[in-house]
Amino acid sequence: MSAKNPTNQFYYKNNRLQQLRGFCYTAQFGNISKAAEYMGLTHSSVSMQIKSLEDELEITLFKRNGPRIALTPEGASLYELAIVHIEGINKLHDTFSKKLALNNDNTLRIAANNTALNFILPSMLKRYLQHYKDMNVTVHYAEHHEALQKLFDDTVEMAILPRRDHLPFPQSCTYIPLFFHEASLITRPDHPLAGRKNLTITEISSYELSLPAEDLRVIPNLYDIFPKNKIDKQLRINFVNWETTRRYIEEGLVISISSDVIIGKNDNLVATPLPHLFPPVDYGFLVKRDRELPTKINTLIDIANELATDRL
C-alpha cells in the first residue's frame, strides 16, 4: 500500500463526488484518458482523483496494465455502490424538473372503480377542493384491469381500488390501504334480518339475494360459502354496480351482501355486520412504486386518513 499524499488529500478534500465520478467513468471506459476526455478534464486530474480516493479508503481500486486498467475486487464493490449515486446526480436536473412539473401541475388525475367513484371519492374530493381552490381533478371510471392500464400508461397518477384476493396488485405498484369496511348484509330497515346478530348463511339464503359478478367481488369467499354450507342458491337478479343494486334493495325486491362502504348516514338502508362469515374489506390508493409521490397526492392521502379517522 502506497503512502498517503497530503497534497492530493487536501486538493480533493470535501469533494468525494468528483473523486467518485473520476473513478466510475474510468471503470466504465477502462482507460483514464477516455474518462478524462468524457469529463472535460486532464489525464492527471482524473488520475489524482483516483489516487486520492485510494489513499483515503486505503485500498487499491485498479489493476494497471499499460493504458488499460481493470477493477480490483474492492474496486468492483465500490463501483457497484457508487454508480447508482453518480447516475442519480447526472439525472438530477431531469428528475428535479419532473418533480417540479408534478408539484406545479394543478390537475390531479384519478382512476376509480364504481364503488370508490360513488361512495368514497365524493366526500374526499369535497374536502380536497375546499382546501385547494386552485386544483382541478379529473376522475376516470375504471374497474381493476383498466385502472391498472391507465396507471401504467400515465393517463392517471393514482387509482382508488379495493384489495381483491383473486386480483393481486402487481409488484410494480404500491398499495396504500386507507378505508376499512365490514362485510355486511344490506337490507331495508324493516327487513326481518336487519340488525340481527350472528346470522347464518342459511337464513340469508332463504330470501331473494343479489350478489356482484364473481370477477367484481371484493369479499374473498363470497361465492364459496354457499357450496361450503351445502346450499344450492340460485341468484335470480344480479347487477353490475352497487348504485343500481341499492335501488332494488330499497324497493324490497332483493337483499345483498357487500361491504358497508355503500351505506351513508342518511340512507334508507341498513348494513348488518357479518364478521363471523366474512373477513373485512379495504379500499386504498394505488400508485407506481418507482416514483416519489407529488404533494397533491400526499395531500389527498392526508385527507383520506382524516375521513377514515372521522368514521371511527
C-alpha positions in Angstrom: 0.0 0.0 0.0 1.5 3.3 -1.0 1.9 6.2 1.4 -0.7 8.9 1.6 -0.1 12.1 -0.3 -1.2 15.1 1.9 -1.3 17.4 -1.1 -3.7 15.2 -3.0 -5.8 14.7 0.1 -6.1 18.5 0.6 -6.8 19.2 -3.1 -9.8 16.8 -3.1 -10.9 17.3 0.5 -14.7 17.5 0.7 -15.0 16.6 -3.0 -15.9 13.0 -2.7 -18.4 13.4 -5.6 -15.6 14.4 -8.0 -13.4 11.5 -6.8 -16.2 9.0 -7.4 -17.1 10.5 -10.8 -13.5 10.1 -11.9 -13.4 6.6 -10.5 -16.7 5.4 -12.1 -16.0 6.8 -15.5 -12.6 5.3 -15.5 -14.1 1.9 -14.6 -16.7 2.3 -17.4 -14.1 3.3 -20.1 -11.3 1.1 -18.7 -9.0 4.0 -19.5 -8.1 7.2 -17.6 -7.6 9.3 -20.7 -11.0 8.4 -22.2 -12.6 9.1 -18.8 -10.8 12.5 -18.6 -12.0 13.4 -22.1 -15.6 12.5 -21.3 -15.4 14.6 -18.1 -13.6 17.5 -19.8 -10.6 17.2 -17.6 -6.9 16.4 -18.0 -5.5 12.9 -17.6 -3.6 14.0 -14.5 -6.7 15.4 -12.8 -8.6 12.2 -13.1 -5.6 10.2 -12.1 -5.2 12.4 -9.0 -8.9 11.9 -8.1 -8.5 8.1 -8.2 -5.2 8.3 -6.2 -6.7 10.5 -3.5 -9.7 8.1 -3.2 -7.4 5.1 -2.9 -5.4 6.9 -0.3 -8.4 7.9 1.8 -10.1 4.4 1.6 -6.7 2.7 2.0 -7.4 0.3 -0.9 -6.3 -0.3 -4.5 -9.1 0.3 -6.9 -7.5 -0.7 -10.2 -5.0 -3.2 -11.6 -2.9 -1.3 -14.1 -1.6 -3.0 -17.3 -0.3 -0.2 -19.5 -3.0 2.1 -20.8 -5.7 -0.5 -19.9 -6.8 -0.8 -16.3 -9.3 -3.2 -14.6 -11.1 -3.1 -11.3 -9.8 -5.0 -8.3 -12.4 -6.9 -6.2 -12.5 -3.9 -3.8 -12.9 -1.6 -6.8 -15.7 -3.6 -8.2 -17.5 -3.5 -4.8 -17.1 0.3 -4.6 -18.2 0.8 -8.2 -21.5 -1.2 -7.5 -22.2 1.1 -4.6 -21.1 4.4 -6.2 -22.5 4.2 -9.8 -26.1 4.4 -8.5 -25.4 7.7 -6.9 -23.4 9.1 -9.8 -26.2 8.2 -12.2 -28.6 9.8 -9.8 -26.6 13.0 -9.7 -26.4 13.0 -13.5 -30.2 12.7 -13.8 -30.8 15.2 -11.0 -31.8 18.1 -13.3 -34.4 15.9 -15.2 -35.6 14.3 -12.0 -36.0 17.7 -10.3 -37.7 19.2 -13.3 -40.2 16.4 -13.4 -40.9 16.7 -9.7 -41.4 20.4 -10.1 -43.8 19.8 -13.0 -45.8 17.3 -11.0 -46.0 19.6 -8.0 -46.9 22.6 -10.1 -49.4 20.7 -12.2 -52.8 21.8 -10.8 -54.7 18.8 -12.2 -55.0 15.6 -10.3 -55.9 12.5 -12.4 -57.5 9.6 -10.6 -59.0 6.3 -11.7 -61.6 4.7 -9.5 -63.9 1.7 -9.7 -67.6 2.0 -9.4 -67.8 1.7 -5.6 -64.9 4.2 -5.0 -66.4 6.6 -7.5 -69.8 6.7 -5.9 -69.2 6.1 -2.2 -65.5 7.1 -1.3 -64.5 9.9 -3.6 -67.3 12.4 -3.2 -66.6 13.4 0.4 -62.8 13.1 -0.1 -62.8 15.4 -3.2 -65.2 17.9 -1.5 -62.8 18.4 1.4 -59.8 18.4 -1.0 -61.2 21.1 -3.4 -62.4 23.2 -0.5 -58.9 23.4 0.9 -57.1 23.7 -2.5 -59.2 26.0 -4.7 -56.6 26.2 -7.4 -56.6 22.4 -8.0 -58.6 20.6 -10.7 -59.5 16.9 -10.6 -60.1 14.5 -13.5 -61.7 11.2 -12.5 -61.8 8.2 -14.8 -64.2 5.4 -14.1 -62.3 2.2 -14.5 -62.5 -1.3 -12.9 -59.4 -3.2 -11.9 -57.6 -4.1 -15.2 -58.5 -0.8 -16.9 -57.5 1.2 -13.9 -54.1 -0.5 -13.8 -53.6 0.1 -17.5 -54.4 3.8 -17.1 -51.9 4.0 -14.2 -49.1 2.3 -16.2 -49.5 4.5 -19.3 -49.7 7.6 -17.1 -53.2 8.6 -18.1 -53.8 8.8 -14.3 -51.4 9.4 -11.4 -53.2 7.1 -8.9 -56.1 4.7 -8.7 -58.6 4.0 -5.9 -59.4 0.3 -5.8 -60.4 -2.4 -3.3 -57.9 -5.1 -2.4 -59.1 -8.4 -4.0 -57.6 -11.8 -3.3 -58.3 -13.1 -6.7 -56.8 -10.0 -8.4 -53.5 -9.2 -6.7 -51.8 -5.9 -7.5 -48.5 -6.1 -9.5 -45.2 -5.6 -7.6 -44.5 -2.5 -9.7 -47.2 -0.7 -7.7 -47.6 0.4 -4.1 -51.0 -0.1 -2.4 -51.8 2.2 0.5 -54.9 0.9 2.3 -57.0 3.7 3.7 -60.6 2.7 4.2 -61.7 -0.4 6.1 -65.2 -1.8 5.9 -67.1 -4.7 7.3 -68.8 -7.3 5.1 -72.5 -6.8 5.8 -76.0 -7.9 4.8 -77.6 -4.9 3.1 -81.4 -4.6 3.6 -84.2 -2.2 4.2 -84.6 -1.2 7.8 -87.9 -3.1 8.1 -86.4 -6.4 6.8 -86.7 -9.4 9.2 -82.9 -9.9 9.2 -82.0 -6.2 9.6 -79.8 -5.7 12.7 -79.8 -9.3 13.8 -76.5 -10.8 15.2 -74.8 -14.0 14.1 -76.9 -14.5 11.0 -76.3 -17.8 9.3 -75.9 -18.2 5.5 -78.9 -20.5 5.6 -81.1 -17.7 7.0 -79.7 -15.2 4.4 -80.3 -17.6 1.6 -84.0 -18.0 2.4 -84.5 -14.5 0.9 -84.1 -13.3 -2.7 -80.4 -12.4 -2.9 -78.4 -10.4 -5.3 -74.6 -10.5 -5.4 -71.9 -8.8 -7.5 -70.5 -10.6 -10.5 -67.8 -13.0 -9.4 -65.0 -11.1 -11.1 -66.1 -7.9 -9.4 -66.4 -9.4 -5.9 -64.4 -7.8 -3.1 -65.3 -10.2 -0.2 -62.9 -13.1 -0.7 -65.1 -16.2 0.0 -68.4 -14.6 -1.1 -69.3 -17.3 -3.6 -67.5 -20.2 -1.8 -69.7 -20.0 1.3 -72.8 -21.4 -0.4 -71.4 -24.8 -1.5 -69.4 -25.0 1.7 -72.7 -24.9 3.6 -74.3 -27.2 1.0 -76.7 -24.5 -0.2 -77.7 -24.5 -3.8 -78.7 -20.9 -4.1 -80.0 -19.6 -7.4 -79.4 -15.9 -7.9 -82.3 -14.6 -10.0 -81.5 -10.9 -10.0 -77.9 -9.6 -10.4 -76.4 -6.2 -11.2 -73.0 -4.9 -12.3 -72.9 -1.9 -10.0 -74.0 -1.1 -6.4 -75.8 2.1 -7.3 -78.4 0.0 -9.2 -78.5 -2.8 -6.6 -79.3 -0.2 -3.8 -82.4 0.9 -5.7 -83.7 -2.6 -5.9 -82.9 -3.2 -2.2 -84.9 -0.1 -1.3 -87.8 -1.4 -3.3 -87.7 -4.6 -1.3 -87.0 -6.8 -4.3 -83.7 -8.2 -3.0 -81.2 -8.2 -0.2 -77.4 -8.3 -0.8 -74.0 -8.9 0.8 -71.5 -6.2 0.4 -69.1 -4.1 2.5 -70.8 -1.3 4.4 -68.9 1.2 2.2 -72.2 1.6 0.2 -74.2 2.8 3.2 -74.3 6.6 4.0 -75.5 8.3 7.2 -78.8 9.3 5.7 -79.5 6.2 3.6 -82.8 4.3 3.9 -80.7 1.0 4.1 -79.2 -1.0 6.9 -75.9 -2.8 7.0 -75.9 -5.8 9.4 -72.3 -6.8 10.0 -71.3 -10.4 9.2 -67.8 -10.7 10.7 -68.4 -14.3 11.6 -68.9 -15.2 8.0 -66.6 -12.9 6.0 -63.3 -11.0 6.5 -63.2 -7.2 6.4 -62.7 -5.3 3.2 -60.3 -2.4 2.4 -60.0 0.2 -0.3 -56.9 2.3 -0.9 -54.6 4.3 -3.2 -52.6 2.5 -5.9 -49.5 4.4 -7.2 -46.4 3.4 -9.2 -43.7 2.1 -7.0 -40.8 3.8 -9.0 -41.7 7.4 -8.3 -41.9 9.8 -5.4 -45.4 11.0 -4.7 -46.1 14.6 -5.6 -47.5 17.0 -2.9 -51.0 16.9 -4.4 -51.3 13.1 -3.9 -49.8 13.2 -0.4 -52.3 15.9 0.4 -55.2 13.7 -0.8 -53.8 10.8 1.3 -53.8 13.0 4.4 -57.5 14.0 3.7 -58.4 10.3 3.2 -56.8 9.5 6.6 -58.8 12.3 8.2 -62.0 10.9 6.8 -61.2 7.4 7.8 -60.5 8.6 11.3 -63.8 10.5 11.4 -65.6 7.2 10.7 -64.3 5.6 13.8 
